[in-house]
Amino acid sequence: MPTFTLIWLVAGIILCLMELLLPTAFVEFMMGISAFAVALLSYLGLISLWLQVILWLLLSTVLVVFSRRFLQPPTRRSKISDAVIGETLTEILPGQAGRVLYEGNSWRARCDDDKLSLAPGQKVYVVSREGTTLIVMPENIL
């Protein structure tokens, strides 16, 4: 077995094992897979050392980018499991945002129903959250 093939195999094994010890969101693992692919090409004697290094860098980059795209959880509206009561601080007009007092803090909020208007001081249920915006519904509707 050629020397460079053995080096690529050892590098691939070390990188894959490092992913188990120090999770890096599959970066090390993809680099290890790339090292195994280059080891195969090195064993077959198809490319020179400098091409092996360039191929490893390119293959690692491509695999990391694609693994991020496919392994990333989908973004979605987070649902708050138990609806919690808040109070509007400002008027929330249909389709617009206002402010709600929730858990002692002022939050940006909008009504889940784009046709409803909420008055200041009205009790509301917080039904979900989109980023830092709370989605609320009037207490008398739920």
C-alpha positions in Angstrom: 0.0 0.0 0.0 1.5 3.4 -1.0 2.5 5.7 1.8 0.1 8.5 0.9 -2.8 6.1 0.9 -2.0 5.1 4.4 -1.7 8.7 5.5 -5.1 9.5 4.0 -6.7 6.5 5.7 -5.3 7.4 9.0 -6.4 11.0 8.6 -9.9 9.9 7.7 -10.1 7.6 10.7 -8.8 10.3 13.0 -11.2 12.9 11.6 -14.2 10.6 11.9 -13.3 9.7 15.5 -12.8 13.3 16.4 -16.4 13.9 15.4 -17.5 11.5 18.0 -15.4 13.2 20.7 -15.8 16.8 19.7 -19.1 17.2 17.8 -18.7 19.9 15.0 -22.0 19.5 13.2 -20.5 16.9 10.8 -17.6 19.1 9.6 -14.9 16.7 10.8 -16.9 13.7 9.7 -17.2 15.1 6.1 -13.5 15.9 6.1 -12.9 12.3 7.1 -15.1 10.9 4.3 -13.3 13.1 1.9 -10.0 11.7 3.1 -11.3 8.2 2.5 -12.3 9.1 -1.1 -8.8 10.6 -1.7 -7.2 7.5 -0.2 -9.0 5.3 -2.7 -7.8 7.5 -5.6 -4.3 7.5 -4.1 -4.4 3.7 -3.9 -5.4 3.4 -7.5 -2.6 5.8 -8.4 -4.8 8.1 -10.4 -3.6 11.5 -9.2 -0.5 13.1 -7.8 -0.1 14.3 -4.2 -0.8 18.0 -4.9 -4.0 17.0 -6.7 -4.9 14.8 -3.8 -4.7 17.7 -1.4 -6.7 20.0 -3.7 -9.3 17.3 -4.2 -9.6 16.7 -0.5 -10.1 20.4 0.2 -12.7 20.8 -2.6 -14.5 17.6 -1.7 -14.5 18.5 2.0 -15.9 21.9 1.3 -18.7 20.6 -1.0 -19.7 17.9 1.5 -19.8 20.3 4.4 -22.0 22.8 2.5 -24.4 20.0 1.3 -24.5 18.4 4.7 -25.5 21.7 6.3 -28.2 22.2 3.8 -29.7 18.7 4.3 -29.1 18.2 8.0 -30.3 21.6 9.2 -33.7 21.4 10.9 -36.5 23.1 9.0 -37.4 26.6 10.2 -40.9 26.7 11.4 -43.2 28.6 13.7 -42.6 27.5 17.2 -45.7 26.6 19.1 -45.9 27.4 22.8 -47.2 24.3 24.4 -49.4 25.9 27.0 -51.2 29.1 26.0 -50.2 31.8 28.5 -52.0 35.0 29.4 -50.5 38.4 28.5 -51.9 41.9 28.3 -51.7 44.3 25.4 -49.8 47.5 26.1 -50.6 49.2 22.9 -53.4 48.8 20.4 -52.8 46.0 17.9 -54.4 46.9 14.6 -55.4 44.2 12.0 -52.4 42.8 10.3 -50.0 45.1 12.3 -47.8 44.6 15.3 -48.1 46.2 18.8 -46.7 45.6 22.3 -47.8 43.0 24.8 -46.8 42.6 28.5 -45.8 38.9 28.8 -43.9 37.3 31.8 -43.1 40.8 33.1 -41.5 42.0 29.8 -42.7 44.1 26.9 -42.8 42.0 23.7 -43.6 42.8 20.1 -46.8 41.0 19.2 -49.4 40.6 16.5 -52.8 39.0 16.4 -53.1 35.5 14.9 -56.3 36.6 13.1 -55.4 39.4 10.7 -59.0 40.7 10.8 -59.1 41.4 14.6 -58.1 44.6 16.4 -56.9 44.4 20.0 -57.4 47.3 22.5 -54.8 48.4 25.0 -55.1 46.6 28.4 -56.9 43.6 26.8 -56.1 40.2 28.1 -54.7 37.9 25.4 -53.4 34.4 25.1 -49.9 33.9 23.7 -50.4 31.0 21.2 -47.0 30.9 19.5 -43.8 32.8 18.7 -42.1 33.7 15.5 -38.6 34.8 16.4 -39.1 37.7 18.9 -42.7 38.4 17.9 -45.4 36.8 20.0 -48.6 35.6 18.2 -51.6 36.4 20.4 -55.4 35.8 20.4 -57.9 37.7 22.5 -58.9 35.9 25.7 -62.6 36.1 24.9 -62.2 34.2 21.6 -60.3 31.2 23.1 
